[in-house]
Amino acid sequence: MASAALIVVCSRAAAHSDGLLRFFGDHANLADIDTWGSALTHHPHVHCIVPGGGVSPDGERWIPCRPNFFLPVRVLSRLFRRLMLERLVAAHSDGLLRFFGDHANLADIDAFRAFLKPLHRSDWVVYAKRPFAGPDQVLSYLARYTHRVAIANSRLVAFQARRVTFKWKDYRREGQDRYGLMTLDGDEFIRRFLLHVLPDGFHRIRHYGLFANGARADNIARARRLLDALAPAPPPTEPDAPIAPKPCPCCGGRLILIEAFERPRTPQRRAASPLWCDTS
């Protein structure tokens, strides 16, 4: 992924405003791709969670970034633009891209390069900042999106006359004016929703560097050791769920246990009425 390559290049040699070159060494990156905006339109974007530093090349120390500064945003945006466009051309050359309808002509590599040419001169947006409320708040925010698609049930308001009304947010406005209701024909609502259903086998969340699956546990333990950070307490164990009683062998309904006794003892409680079982 281009965003992972971006963090690798920039974190290993980041030019800072004081003219010094700081090497972060091994980095870590958790990337989550979302494809929707509040109005369910096609708005692909990637959220990346990156620690403010990395492990030195010799693995013996943690090298932090400067306080309140991670990497130069202008460098990030331009490098991401180059890496992303290079990978699109490479994917086209490898036959990994398919074009249909009005875009069928882009199957020709020269036409595809001409289509991408204006993007080399456009400003690409990379937004990097330290979270106001700390990493826990960021992880909680992203966790709400990782296992759902496009819209939560709480945003659905009404379905009347084959039209769907839902809550949406216009990020171009400020204050309460940004919140409103949008009503779409049912077909258009379904079309927008299906834009964001990913194909089978596509991983929305990917881990790179120190977070890569192969050695994640060892890398995190090493980072904690270098940072003198305590390992988190294990989560409390939940009590075992009670075993559901077996169904009644006569009617298949819920079996109510009145008394348990061992042979050859007789039950102490007597049923108020004779027990009846239909064996037909």
C-alpha positions as CSV (number, residue, x, y, z in Angstrom):
1,M,0.0,0.0,0.0
2,A,1.3,3.5,-0.9
3,S,0.5,4.8,2.6
4,A,2.7,2.2,4.2
5,A,5.6,2.9,1.8
6,L,5.1,6.6,2.5
7,I,5.6,6.0,6.3
8,V,8.6,3.8,5.6
9,V,10.4,6.4,3.5
10,C,9.6,9.4,5.7
11,S,10.1,7.8,9.1
12,R,13.6,6.4,8.3
13,A,14.8,9.8,7.1
14,A,12.7,12.8,8.1
15,A,13.9,16.3,7.4
16,H,13.0,18.6,10.2
17,S,12.7,22.3,10.4
18,D,16.0,22.6,12.3
19,G,17.9,21.1,9.3
20,L,18.8,17.9,11.2
21,L,18.1,14.5,9.7
22,R,16.6,12.1,12.2
23,F,16.3,8.3,11.6
24,F,13.3,6.6,13.1
25,G,14.3,3.1,12.1
26,D,11.6,0.4,12.2
27,H,8.2,2.0,12.0
28,A,4.7,0.8,12.8
29,N,1.5,1.5,10.9
30,L,-2.1,0.5,11.3
31,A,-4.1,1.4,8.2
32,D,-7.9,1.3,7.8
33,I,-9.6,2.1,4.5
34,D,-13.1,3.6,4.3
35,T,-14.9,4.3,1.1
36,W,-17.9,6.4,2.1
37,G,-18.9,9.9,3.1
38,S,-21.8,10.9,5.3
39,A,-24.1,11.0,2.3
40,L,-23.0,7.4,1.2
41,T,-21.2,8.8,-1.8
42,H,-17.9,7.3,-3.0
43,H,-15.2,8.9,-0.9
44,P,-12.3,6.5,-0.4
45,H,-9.8,7.5,2.2
46,V,-7.3,5.8,4.5
47,H,-6.9,6.3,8.3
48,C,-3.4,5.5,9.5
49,I,-2.4,5.2,13.2
50,V,1.4,5.7,13.5
51,P,3.4,5.9,16.7
52,G,5.5,9.0,17.2
53,G,8.8,7.3,16.7
54,G,10.4,4.0,16.0
55,V,13.0,1.4,17.0
56,S,16.6,2.2,16.1
57,P,18.2,0.1,13.3
58,D,20.3,-1.8,15.9
59,G,17.1,-2.5,18.0
60,E,18.6,-1.1,21.2
61,R,16.7,2.2,21.6
62,W,13.5,4.0,20.8
63,I,13.9,7.1,18.8
64,P,11.0,9.5,19.3
65,C,9.9,12.3,17.0
66,R,10.1,15.9,18.1
67,P,7.4,17.1,20.5
68,N,4.3,18.3,18.7
69,F,5.8,17.4,15.3
70,F,5.8,14.1,13.4
71,L,6.7,14.6,9.8
72,P,6.4,17.6,7.4
73,V,2.9,17.5,5.8
74,R,4.0,18.9,2.5
75,V,6.6,16.2,2.1
76,L,4.0,13.6,3.1
77,S,1.5,14.8,0.5
78,R,3.9,15.0,-2.4
79,L,5.6,11.7,-1.7
80,F,2.2,10.0,-1.3
81,R,1.1,11.4,-4.6
82,R,4.1,10.0,-6.4
83,L,4.0,6.6,-4.7
84,M,0.2,6.2,-5.4
85,L,0.4,7.2,-9.0
86,E,3.4,4.9,-9.6
87,R,1.5,2.0,-8.1
88,L,-1.5,2.7,-10.2
89,V,0.6,2.5,-13.4
90,A,2.3,-0.6,-12.1
91,A,-1.1,-2.2,-11.4
92,H,-2.2,-1.3,-14.9
93,S,0.9,-2.9,-16.4
94,D,0.4,-6.1,-14.4
95,G,-3.2,-6.4,-15.7
96,L,-4.8,-5.8,-12.3
97,L,-7.1,-3.0,-13.4
98,R,-10.4,-3.4,-15.3
99,F,-12.3,-0.6,-17.0
100,F,-16.0,-0.6,-18.1
101,G,-18.5,1.7,-19.7
102,D,-17.3,5.3,-20.3
103,H,-13.9,4.4,-19.0
104,A,-13.2,1.4,-21.2
105,N,-10.7,3.4,-23.3
106,L,-8.4,3.6,-20.2
107,A,-7.5,0.0,-20.8
108,D,-4.9,1.4,-23.2
109,I,-1.8,2.3,-21.1
110,D,-1.1,5.5,-23.0
111,A,-4.6,6.7,-22.4
112,F,-4.3,5.7,-18.8
113,R,-1.1,7.7,-18.4
114,A,-2.7,10.7,-20.0
115,F,-5.6,10.4,-17.6
116,L,-3.3,10.4,-14.6
117,K,-1.1,13.3,-15.9
118,P,-3.1,16.1,-14.4
119,L,-3.0,14.4,-11.0
120,H,0.7,14.9,-10.9
121,R,0.1,18.7,-10.6
122,S,-2.8,18.6,-8.2
123,D,-2.4,19.1,-4.5
124,W,-3.0,15.9,-2.5
125,V,-4.2,16.2,1.0
126,V,-2.4,14.4,3.8
127,Y,-3.8,15.3,7.3
128,A,-1.5,14.4,10.2
129,K,-1.9,15.6,13.7
130,R,-1.6,14.5,17.3
131,P,-4.9,13.3,18.8
132,F,-6.4,15.8,21.2
133,A,-7.7,13.3,23.7
134,G,-4.9,10.7,23.3
135,P,-4.6,7.4,21.4
136,D,-7.5,5.8,23.2
137,Q,-10.0,8.3,21.8
138,V,-8.7,7.7,18.2
139,L,-8.9,3.9,18.5
140,S,-12.4,4.1,19.9
141,Y,-13.4,6.4,17.0
142,L,-12.0,4.0,14.3
143,A,-13.4,1.0,16.1
144,R,-16.9,2.2,15.4
145,Y,-16.3,1.9,11.6
146,T,-14.2,-1.2,11.2
147,H,-17.0,-3.8,11.4
148,R,-19.8,-2.0,9.7
149,V,-20.5,-0.7,6.2
150,A,-21.4,2.9,5.3
151,I,-24.2,3.7,7.7
152,A,-25.4,2.8,11.2
153,N,-29.0,1.8,11.9
154,S,-29.2,4.8,14.3
155,R,-29.0,7.2,11.3
156,L,-32.0,5.7,9.5
157,V,-35.1,7.8,10.1
158,A,-37.9,6.6,7.9
159,F,-38.9,4.5,4.9
160,Q,-42.0,5.8,3.2
161,A,-43.4,5.4,-0.3
162,R,-40.2,3.5,-1.3
163,R,-38.0,6.4,-0.2
164,V,-35.4,6.3,2.6
165,T,-34.7,9.2,4.9
166,F,-31.5,9.3,7.0
167,K,-29.3,11.7,8.9
168,W,-26.2,13.1,7.3
169,K,-23.5,15.7,8.0
170,D,-22.3,18.4,5.6
171,Y,-18.6,18.9,6.6
172,R,-18.4,22.1,4.5
173,R,-20.6,23.9,6.9
174,E,-20.1,24.9,10.5
175,G,-22.3,24.6,13.6
176,Q,-25.7,23.1,13.6
177,D,-26.2,23.8,9.9
178,R,-24.0,20.9,9.0
179,Y,-26.5,18.4,10.4
180,G,-29.6,17.5,8.3
181,L,-31.8,14.9,6.8
182,M,-31.4,13.4,3.3
183,T,-34.2,11.5,1.4
184,L,-33.3,9.2,-1.5
185,D,-35.3,6.8,-3.7
186,G,-34.9,3.3,-2.4
187,D,-33.0,2.2,-5.6
188,E,-30.6,5.1,-5.2
189,F,-30.1,4.4,-1.5
190,I,-29.2,0.7,-2.3
191,R,-26.9,1.8,-5.1
192,R,-24.9,4.0,-2.9
193,F,-24.8,1.4,-0.1
194,L,-23.5,-1.3,-2.5
195,L,-20.6,1.0,-3.5
196,H,-19.0,0.3,-0.2
197,V,-19.5,-3.5,0.0
198,L,-15.9,-4.8,-0.5
199,P,-15.1,-7.9,-2.5
200,D,-14.5,-11.2,-0.8
201,G,-10.9,-11.5,0.5
202,F,-10.3,-7.7,0.7
203,H,-8.8,-6.7,4.0
204,R,-9.9,-3.3,5.2
205,I,-7.4,-3.2,8.0
206,R,-3.7,-3.9,7.4
207,H,-0.7,-3.8,9.7
208,Y,2.8,-2.9,8.7
209,G,6.2,-2.7,10.2
210,L,6.3,-3.4,13.9
211,F,2.6,-4.2,13.7
212,A,3.0,-6.8,11.0
213,N,1.3,-10.1,12.0
214,G,4.4,-12.3,11.7
215,A,6.3,-10.8,14.7
216,R,3.8,-8.4,16.2
217,A,3.9,-9.7,19.8
218,D,7.7,-9.7,19.9
219,N,8.0,-6.3,18.4
220,I,5.4,-4.7,20.8
221,A,7.2,-6.4,23.7
222,R,10.5,-4.9,22.5
223,A,9.0,-1.5,22.1
224,R,7.5,-1.6,25.6
225,R,10.9,-2.6,27.0
226,L,12.7,0.3,25.2
227,L,10.0,2.7,26.4
228,D,10.0,1.3,30.0
229,A,6.3,0.9,29.5
230,L,4.3,-1.6,31.6
231,A,2.4,-4.3,29.8
232,P,-1.4,-3.8,30.0
233,A,-3.2,-5.8,32.7
234,P,-5.0,-8.9,31.3
235,P,-8.7,-8.3,30.8
236,P,-10.9,-9.8,33.6
237,T,-12.1,-13.2,32.9
238,E,-15.8,-13.5,32.4
239,P,-17.7,-16.1,34.3
240,D,-18.7,-19.1,32.3
241,A,-22.2,-18.8,30.9
242,P,-24.7,-21.1,32.6
243,I,-25.4,-24.2,30.7
244,A,-28.8,-24.1,29.1
245,P,-31.1,-26.9,30.3
246,K,-32.0,-29.7,28.0
247,P,-35.4,-29.5,26.3
248,C,-38.3,-31.5,27.6
249,P,-38.2,-35.0,26.0
250,C,-42.1,-34.9,25.8
251,C,-42.9,-31.5,24.2
252,G,-39.5,-30.1,23.3
253,G,-40.2,-27.0,25.3
254,R,-38.2,-25.5,28.2
255,L,-37.4,-28.1,30.8
256,I,-38.0,-26.8,34.3
257,L,-36.0,-28.7,36.9
258,I,-38.0,-29.3,40.1
259,E,-35.7,-31.5,42.0
260,A,-32.6,-33.7,41.5
261,F,-32.2,-36.9,43.5
262,E,-30.1,-40.0,43.4
263,R,-31.2,-43.6,43.1
264,P,-32.8,-45.3,44.9
265,R,-34.1,-42.3,46.8
266,T,-37.5,-41.0,46.1
267,P,-38.3,-37.4,45.4
268,Q,-39.2,-35.2,48.3
269,R,-41.5,-32.9,46.4
270,R,-44.6,-34.3,44.8
271,A,-46.2,-32.8,41.7
272,A,-49.5,-31.0,42.4
273,S,-51.1,-32.9,39.5
274,P,-50.1,-36.1,37.8
275,L,-47.4,-35.6,35.2
276,W,-48.7,-36.3,31.7
277,C,-46.7,-37.2,28.6
278,D,-48.2,-37.7,25.2
279,T,-46.3,-40.6,23.7
280,S,-48.4,-41.0,20.6
